[in-house]
Amino acid sequence: MTEATIRAAAEHELSELLDLYRHLHPHDPPLEPAAAERVWSTLLRSTFMTVIVAQAGKRLVSSCTLAIVPNLSRGGRSYGVIENVVTRADHRQQGLGRRVLAHALDLAWQEDCYKVLLATGSKREATLRFYEGAGFQRGGKTYFEVRRP
């Protein structure tokens, strides 16, 4: 297993995080620097969002984003949503993705979330088994999405 520190991303790590996201969506056009800075600033100021990273040596090698959503049902208990799960291609199969997900779940449970949701666009069985191995269950709810036309 790779030696890594799991923690919240720091303000100065935007460019490295954007580089890491190239492993998630390699065909997406890069964000314009001003737009990236604006979004990053919003993420860092948010009390609902945490970008979790795994740092191995001086590099960010894995990440996910946790949103904790306030809720008026379920006794007022929040729920979590995890997105943007990514590990650098050369650091996969080393437990880093599972560790950032475990950290996200720990944060959600500390905030008394009653559930945590994670969606993936992947149909690869290995990816789906990875999420199951991290504690997520398939088929708990049916997920729908609408994308802006």
N, C-alpha and C positions, 0 to 999 in steps of 0.2 A: 504494500500500500504506500502511496506517495505521501510524504510528510507535507502537510498543508495546514494553514490556519484558516478557520471558517469564521467569518465576521461580516458586519455590515460594510458596504462599500464606502470609501472616503471621497470627499469632494474632488480631490486632485486626480482621481482615477477614471475620469470620463473617457479619455482617449483609449485607455487600455480596455475598458469595458466595451466600447464600440468595436474595438478590434476582436474581442471575444465573441461579440454578437455576429461577426462575419461567419463564424462556425455554425451559427443557428440558421441564418438566412443568407447564404452566400450570394444569392442573385439579387438581393435588395440593393437599390442604389444607396450610396452613403448619405447620411443626413448632412445637410448643410451645417457648418459649425455653429452659426447663430441659433438655428433651430435646436440642435443638440444641446447647447448650453442652456437654452430656455427650458427644455424638457427636464434636463438634469437638475436644474435649480428647483423646479417644481417638485420633482421626486424627493430631493433632499429636504425640502421644507415640509413635506407632507407628514402628518402624524399617522397616516393610514398605510403608508407604503414603506417597505424596506427592501433594498437591493442587497442580497446576500451573495458573498463571493468566497471562493476558495483561493487562497494565495499560496503558491508553491514557489519557494525562492522569492524572486522579485516579480513574478508574473501572476496575473489573475488567470486561473485555469478552468474555473467552473463558476456558475452563477445561477440564481433564480430570483424572481421578484415575488414578494409576498404582499398582498393587499389585505388589510383587515377592515371589513365592512361593518359599520354599526348596523344594528338590526332591531326592529320593534316587535318581531315575533320571537318565538323560542325563549321567552322570559327576558327579552332584551339582550340576549347573548349574541355577540358578533359572529361572523363567519369569515374564513380566510379563502383567498383565491391565489393560486400560484400560477405564474406565467413565466415565459422566457427562460426555461430550463435549458442550460447549455454547458457543455464541457468541450474544451479544445480537443480536436481530433487526436492529437498525440498524447493526451492524458486520459482517454477513455478506458474503461474496464479496470480502473484503479480505486473505485469506491468514492470518488470525489463528488459526483452528482448525487449519490445517495446521502452523502454527508451534508451537502447544502440543503437538500430536501429535509433531512432530519432536523437541521437547525431551524428551518422555516416552520416545521411542525412544532418544535419546542416553543418558538415565539408565539405561535397561534394559541397553543394550550396555555401559556402564561397569561395571555390576554383573555382567557376563558371562552375562546371560540368553541362553538358546539360542533363545527365541522370545517373541513378544509377541502376545497374543490381544486382540481387540476384537470385541464383539458389538453389534449395533444392532437395534432393533425396527422401524426404518424399512424400508418397502418401496419408497420413492421412489427411482427410478433416479438422480436427481441426488445424493442422499445416498450411495448405494452407490458412485457414481463418485468422489465426494469422498474416501471412505476409500481407494479404489484409488489415487487421485492422491497420497495421503499415504503410499503404500507397502504397504498391506494387500492381500491377495489373497482373492478370493471362493473358496469351495469347497475350501479347504485341508483342513478337517476339518468334520465335521457337528456342529453345536452343538445340544444339548438343554437344556431347563430344566424345572424343577419350581417352581411357585409355591405358597406356603403357602395352603391352602384357607381 
